[in-house]
Amino acid sequence: MSLCILTISSALFPPNSPHTGRLVRTLPLLTEGGGIFLPTTEDFISIYEALGREFNAILVLLGAETILPCLENARHAAQSHGGTAKIEVLDT
């Protein structure tokens, strides 16, 4: 089984970490005019479909729901993406 870790671009990795390898992917947090635009359900479905072509399992690690409320979007997308990859969404 091949596994991918998906997180959002606000994740912090230790210096000299090999986080840029193919097993860790990030979704960008977009900002404009002082606001943050969180990934939508459609954004998550799109990345799940793309990653599902490369990996059998996707572990989605997101920041606390109280800080960045996109956990429900990720979970809803995991339930409705239609692919074969097993997806687990965790609120860190």
Helices and strands as residue ranges (DSSP letters): E 3-8, E 24-27, E 30-32, E 35-37, H 41-52, E 57-62, H 71-80, E 86-91
